[in-house]
Amino acid sequence: MEFDLFKNQVRFKIALELIDVEEGLSILQLNKLLKEVSQATLYRHVNSMVEDDLLKVVGINRSGKVEEKLYALNTQAYKVSQEDWQSATYSERIRFITYYFMYILQNYKNYHERSVEEQTQDQSTFSLVKLNLTDESFNEFQSELSSLMEKYYHAQEPEEGTERAVSLVIIP
């Protein structure tokens, strides 16, 4: 079982900072965000993450004679089509799931930081429910849930609407 990003807290923190940052960040930018991690440690872990195909170089910042690589997550690892999911090995599925949960964690981190900054009450929720369903009831449940998600996904909300992340994991 491969939990590449969870094996090391520094790598996990690097990955969290890079979620949804398609333009990438340099080591210096990461160092400002991860003040508790030395620059040398960041270089070592970022290089290892590139070797492990968890990160990729997406650009170069030039300042005079100095060049800084910009690193981003290898998003292919957490954006997966149904076809890719079906053909994935167990280890590849674990990697997909790891990125999925990292994405959720980063969304919560951003939300929490905004809540603290704006001094608003945290309204996030989560739950775990184990349902005892027949296959037929389970298929009906999934169909109804899918319809509900589609309804709100395609709804035309006013410009002042707020983006909200809704995450579901179903393990049949």
C-alpha positions in Angstrom: 0.0 0.0 0.0 1.5 3.3 -1.1 0.7 6.4 0.9 3.6 8.5 -0.5 2.4 11.8 0.8 1.4 10.6 4.2 4.8 9.0 4.9 6.4 12.4 5.6 4.8 15.5 7.1 7.0 17.9 5.2 5.9 16.3 1.8 2.3 16.4 2.9 2.6 20.1 3.8 4.3 20.9 0.5 1.5 19.1 -1.4 -1.2 20.9 0.6 0.3 24.3 -0.3 0.4 23.4 -4.0 -3.2 22.2 -4.3 -5.0 24.4 -6.8 -1.9 26.4 -7.6 -1.6 25.5 -11.2 1.0 28.3 -11.9 3.2 26.6 -9.2 5.4 27.9 -6.4 9.1 28.3 -6.1 11.1 26.9 -3.2 11.4 30.5 -1.8 7.6 30.9 -2.0 7.1 27.6 -0.3 9.6 28.6 2.4 7.5 31.7 3.2 4.4 29.5 3.6 6.1 26.8 5.5 8.2 28.9 7.9 9.0 25.9 10.1 10.7 24.0 7.3 14.3 25.0 6.3 15.0 25.8 2.7 17.5 23.0 2.4 14.8 20.5 3.7 12.3 21.9 1.2 14.8 21.4 -1.7 15.5 17.8 -0.7 11.8 16.9 -0.4 10.7 18.8 -3.5 13.4 17.0 -5.5 12.3 13.7 -4.1 8.6 14.5 -4.9 9.6 15.3 -8.5 11.4 12.0 -8.8 8.4 10.2 -7.4 6.2 12.0 -10.0 4.2 13.7 -7.3 5.3 17.2 -8.4 6.3 18.6 -11.8 8.2 21.7 -12.9 5.7 24.1 -14.5 7.8 27.1 -15.1 10.9 29.1 -14.3 11.2 32.6 -12.6 14.2 34.5 -13.8 15.6 37.4 -11.7 18.8 38.5 -13.3 21.1 35.5 -13.5 19.1 33.6 -10.9 16.6 31.0 -12.1 13.9 29.5 -9.8 11.9 26.5 -10.8 8.1 26.6 -10.2 6.6 23.4 -8.9 3.1 22.2 -9.0 1.3 19.0 -8.1 1.1 16.4 -10.9 -2.6 16.8 -11.2 -2.9 13.7 -13.3 -2.6 11.9 -10.0 -5.8 13.3 -8.6 -8.0 14.0 -11.6 -9.2 10.7 -12.8 -11.7 9.6 -15.4 -14.1 6.7 -14.8 -12.2 4.7 -17.4 -8.9 5.4 -15.7 -10.4 4.5 -12.3 -11.7 1.2 -13.7 -8.3 0.2 -15.1 -6.2 1.5 -12.2 -4.2 -0.8 -10.0 -4.8 -0.9 -6.2 -1.7 1.3 -5.7 -2.9 3.8 -8.3 -6.3 4.0 -6.7 -4.7 4.6 -3.3 -2.8 7.5 -4.9 -6.0 9.0 -6.4 -7.8 8.7 -3.1 -4.8 10.3 -1.3 -5.0 13.4 -3.6 -8.7 13.6 -3.2 -8.5 13.8 0.5 -5.6 16.2 0.3 -7.8 18.4 -1.9 -10.6 18.3 0.7 -8.1 19.1 3.5 -6.7 22.1 1.6 -10.2 23.4 0.9 -11.0 23.2 4.6 -7.7 24.9 5.5 -8.5 27.8 3.2 -12.0 28.0 4.5 -10.8 28.0 8.1 -8.2 30.7 7.5 -11.0 32.9 5.9 -13.3 32.2 8.8 -10.6 33.3 11.3 -9.7 36.4 9.2 -13.3 37.4 8.8 -14.2 36.3 12.4 -17.1 34.2 11.2 -18.3 31.0 12.8 -17.2 27.7 11.2 -20.2 26.2 9.5 -18.5 23.2 8.0 -20.0 19.8 8.7 -19.2 16.2 8.0 -20.8 12.9 8.9 -20.3 9.2 8.4 -23.4 7.0 8.1 -23.4 3.3 7.5 -26.6 2.3 5.7 -28.0 -1.2 5.6 -29.4 -1.3 2.0 -30.1 -4.0 -0.6 -28.4 -3.6 -3.9 -31.6 -2.2 -5.4 -32.0 0.4 -2.6 -28.3 1.3 -2.8 -28.6 1.9 -6.6 -31.7 4.0 -6.0 -29.9 6.0 -3.3 -27.0 6.7 -5.6 -29.3 7.7 -8.4 -31.2 10.1 -6.2 -28.0 11.6 -4.7 -26.6 12.0 -8.2 -29.7 13.8 -9.4 -29.6 16.1 -6.4 -25.9 17.0 -6.9 -26.6 17.6 -10.7 -29.5 19.9 -9.8 -27.4 22.2 -7.7 -24.3 21.9 -9.9 -26.1 23.2 -12.9 -28.2 25.8 -11.1 -27.7 29.4 -12.1 -26.8 31.1 -8.8 -26.5 34.9 -8.4 -23.1 36.5 -8.8 -22.9 37.0 -5.1 -23.2 33.3 -4.5 -20.3 31.6 -2.6 -18.4 28.6 -3.9 -19.0 25.7 -1.6 -17.3 22.3 -1.6 -19.4 19.3 -1.1 -17.5 16.0 -0.9 -18.9 12.5 -0.9 -17.2 9.2 -0.6 -19.3 6.1 -1.1 -17.9 2.7 -0.3 -20.4 0.1 -1.3 
